[in-house]
């Protein structure tokens, strides 16, 4: 795998760098993104809220 050097990265325009970040983020599976206990609790709370009231659930 050929990685971009820091010099190559800074030559990218801001929109190109954002697109690169999005591609990297999208390449990860959910199980590759560890959550803290607090994040897991918040996610469960939001999903429960959404299930109870889909119009007023927290995104």
C-alpha positions as CSV (number, residue, x, y, z in Angstrom):
1,X,0.0,0.0,0.0
2,X,1.4,3.4,-1.0
3,X,0.7,6.1,1.6
4,X,0.6,9.8,1.0
5,X,3.4,11.7,2.5
6,X,2.7,14.7,4.7
7,X,3.9,17.0,1.9
8,X,1.4,15.3,-0.5
9,X,-1.4,15.7,1.9
10,X,-0.9,19.4,2.5
11,X,-0.8,20.0,-1.3
12,X,-4.4,18.7,-1.5
13,X,-7.1,21.3,-1.4
14,X,-9.3,21.4,1.7
15,X,-12.2,19.7,-0.1
16,X,-9.8,17.0,-1.4
17,X,-8.6,16.4,2.2
18,X,-12.2,16.3,3.5
19,X,-13.0,13.7,0.8
20,X,-10.0,11.7,1.8
21,X,-11.1,11.7,5.4
22,X,-14.6,10.6,4.4
23,X,-13.2,7.8,2.3
24,X,-11.1,6.6,5.2
25,X,-13.9,6.9,7.7
26,X,-16.3,5.0,5.4
27,X,-13.8,2.2,5.0
28,X,-14.1,1.2,8.7
29,X,-16.6,-1.3,9.9
30,X,-18.6,-0.6,13.0
31,X,-16.6,-3.1,15.1
32,X,-13.4,-1.2,14.2
33,X,-14.7,1.9,16.0
34,X,-14.5,1.2,19.7
35,X,-16.9,3.2,21.8
36,X,-16.4,4.3,25.4
37,X,-18.9,3.2,28.0
38,X,-20.4,6.7,28.0
39,X,-20.7,6.7,24.2
40,X,-22.3,3.3,24.2
41,X,-24.8,4.4,26.8
42,X,-25.6,7.6,24.9
43,X,-26.1,5.6,21.7
44,X,-28.5,3.2,23.4
45,X,-30.4,6.1,24.9
46,X,-30.8,7.8,21.6
47,X,-31.9,4.6,19.9
48,X,-34.4,3.9,22.6
49,X,-35.7,7.5,22.3
50,X,-36.0,7.2,18.5
51,X,-37.8,3.9,18.8
52,X,-40.3,5.4,21.3
53,X,-41.0,8.6,19.3
54,X,-39.6,8.7,15.8
55,X,-40.5,12.3,15.2
56,X,-38.8,13.6,18.3
57,X,-35.9,11.2,18.7
58,X,-32.4,12.7,19.1
59,X,-30.2,12.4,16.0
